[in-house]
């Protein structure tokens, strides 16, 4: 079961049965996202990227998550869950997902997908039913590298790059941006702002008020630009507590311009 949205020449498919991912984004009939059950664009929640050894601390208590990418836990639990529809129109749909075992603390995640003729906005909220807990949220889109015979160009100007250790986690040191290809996290304190350009076809700008973005472009098929509320393993190194009066809220907007 999936949910279809459309506006002008743009069509979006949300696969709520498979992690509430954007399974398809078609502009004037052209697909932008890598296809397949593991791809599209999925929400990362309640953590983003790699969690070191699959463990996180909540106060003095250590919790163990499944090691689905040994030796780490990868991309949260929401991408493998069934989400519930919570209302839809032709251009907007909302979905919910309850945090359950193996996550130790009850909570709810909401994702709203809003489409216009030239933009897609994704908004996610994480709230607790009682006890506070650290959490992260973000998105992992797989954009096709090639559209119309042209490879994508990635443009962004981060304030820093997180140095990546041998375990693929940030070391805590900030360095100047190195040349790609990347599987790296970058800091953008004024908000994420990355532009993908397929010459002669399309320009797509990814923005977010969040200040962290992971860029992954080491595969021939696709590139990933992942706005998120904290760096990889940030649930341990820069925890953001979700409390009954202070939920975690993040959003990203993709805006496109046809270049044909």
VOPA-971207 format. One record per residue (C-alpha): x, y, z. Coordinates in steps of 0.2 Angstrom, whole numbers, padded with zeros to 4 digits, always signed. Each point is the difference from the previous one (the first is absolute). Last residue first. Layout:
<recs>
XYZ
...
</recs>
This chain:
<recs>
+0079+0111-0102
+0005+0007+0016
-0015-0004+0011
+0001+0007+0017
-0002-0009+0016
-0002+0003+0019
+0003-0014+0013
-0006+0006+0017
+0006-0008+0017
-0008-0001+0017
+0005-0004+0018
-0010+0000+0016
+0006-0008+0016
-0013+0001+0014
+0002+0012+0015
-0013+0000+0013
-0001-0019+0003
+0019-0001-0003
+0010-0005-0015
+0019+0002+0005
+0012+0005-0014
+0016-0010+0003
+0016+0007-0007
+0013-0014+0001
-0011-0014+0004
-0016+0003-0011
+0013+0009-0011
+0006-0017-0006
+0000+0007-0018
-0003+0019+0002
-0016+0008+0006
-0017+0006-0006
+0002-0007-0017
+0001+0006-0018
+0005-0015-0011
+0007+0003-0018
+0002-0017-0008
+0007-0004-0018
-0006-0013-0012
+0005-0014-0012
+0019+0000+0000
+0002+0000+0018
+0012+0010+0011
-0011+0016+0001
-0005+0001+0018
-0003+0017+0008
-0005+0002+0018
-0008+0016+0005
+0000+0009+0017
-0007+0017+0004
-0018-0003+0001
-0011+0014-0007
-0001-0010-0016
+0003+0003-0018
+0003-0011-0016
+0000+0008-0016
-0004-0009-0016
+0006+0006-0018
-0007-0010-0014
+0004-0006-0018
+0013+0010-0010
+0013-0003+0012
-0006-0012+0015
+0003+0012+0014
-0001-0005+0019
+0000+0015+0012
+0004-0001+0018
-0006+0012+0014
-0001-0007+0018
-0002+0014+0013
+0009+0015+0006
+0012-0011+0010
+0004-0011-0015
+0011-0015+0006
+0005-0014-0011
-0001-0019+0002
+0010-0012-0011
-0002-0014-0012
+0008+0010-0014
+0008-0001-0017
+0005+0014+0002
+0013+0014+0003
+0003+0004+0019
-0010+0013+0009
+0010+0008+0014
+0002-0009+0016
-0010-0002+0016
+0006-0013+0013
-0013-0010+0010
+0006-0017-0008
-0015-0001-0011
-0005-0019-0003
+0005-0010-0015
+0010-0012+0012
+0016+0005-0007
-0004+0018+0005
-0009+0013-0010
+0005+0019+0003
-0017+0010+0001
+0001+0012-0014
-0002+0019+0003
-0009+0016-0004
-0008-0009-0015
-0002+0008-0017
-0010-0011-0012
-0001-0005-0018
-0002-0018-0006
+0000-0003-0019
-0011-0014-0007
+0005-0011-0015
-0008+0005-0017
-0008-0013-0012
-0018+0005+0004
+0002-0002+0018
+0015-0008+0008
+0005-0002+0018
-0018-0005+0006
-0004+0008+0017
+0000-0012+0015
-0008+0010+0014
+0005-0003+0018
-0011+0011+0011
+0002+0006+0018
-0004-0003+0018
+0010-0001+0016
-0004-0006+0018
+0004+0001+0018
-0013-0006+0012
-0012+0008+0013
-0013-0010+0009
-0019+0002-0003
-0009-0002-0017
+0015+0007-0010
+0000+0010-0016
+0009-0001-0016
-0005+0012-0014
+0004-0001-0019
-0003+0012-0014
+0003-0004-0018
-0003+0014-0013
+0000-0003-0019
+0001+0014-0012
-0004+0006-0018
-0018-0004-0003
-0004-0002+0018
+0002-0015+0012
-0001-0002+0019
+0005-0016+0009
-0003+0000+0019
+0009-0013+0011
-0005-0003+0018
+0010-0010+0012
-0007-0006+0016
+0008-0005+0017
+0002-0015+0012
+0017-0002+0007
+0012-0015-0002
+0001-0001-0019
+0001-0019-0003
-0015+0000+0002
-0012+0014-0005
+0000+0018-0007
-0017+0003-0007
+0000+0006-0018
-0012+0013-0008
-0004+0006-0017
-0006+0016-0008
-0004+0004-0018
-0001+0016-0011
-0003+0004-0018
-0016-0010-0005
-0006+0000+0018
+0006-0012+0014
-0004-0006+0018
+0009-0009+0013
+0007-0015-0010
+0009-0013+0012
+0019-0004-0002
+0006-0017-0003
+0018-0001+0006
+0017-0003-0008
+0005+0018-0003
-0006+0005+0017
+0013-0010+0010
+0015+0011-0001
+0013+0003-0014
+0013-0013+0004
+0005-0010+0016
+0018-0002+0000
+0013-0014+0000
-0008-0007-0010
-0013+0008-0011
-0017-0007+0007
+0008+0000+0018
-0017-0001+0009
-0001+0014+0014
+0008-0001+0017
-0005+0013+0014
+0012+0007+0013
-0008+0008+0015
+0009+0013+0010
-0009+0014-0009
-0007-0007-0016
+0015-0007-0008
+0001-0008-0017
+0007-0016-0007
+0000-0008-0017
+0019-0001+0000
+0001+0018-0005
-0017+0006-0007
+0002+0002-0019
-0011+0012-0010
-0014+0009+0008
-0010-0005+0016
-0018-0001+0005
-0003+0001-0015
+0008+0000-0018
-0014+0003-0012
+0001-0008-0017
+0003+0007-0018
-0001-0012-0014
+0011-0015+0004
-0001-0016+0009
-0016-0007-0008
+0007+0005-0018
+0000+0015-0011
+0013+0014+0001
-0009+0017+0001
-0002+0013-0013
-0012-0008-0012
-0005+0010-0016
-0018+0001-0005
-0001+0019+0001
+0007-0001+0018
-0001-0018+0008
+0004-0003+0018
-0001-0018+0004
+0001-0011+0016
+0000+0014+0012
+0002-0010+0016
-0013-0003+0013
+0011-0015+0006
-0006-0013-0012
-0019-0001+0003
-0001+0019-0001
+0006+0000-0018
-0003+0018-0005
-0001+0003-0018
+0003+0018-0007
-0006+0007-0017
+0005+0017-0008
-0007+0008-0016
-0012+0011+0009
-0002-0007+0018
-0002-0018+0004
+0000-0011+0015
-0002-0019+0001
+0000-0011+0016
+0006-0018+0000
-0007-0017+0005
</recs>
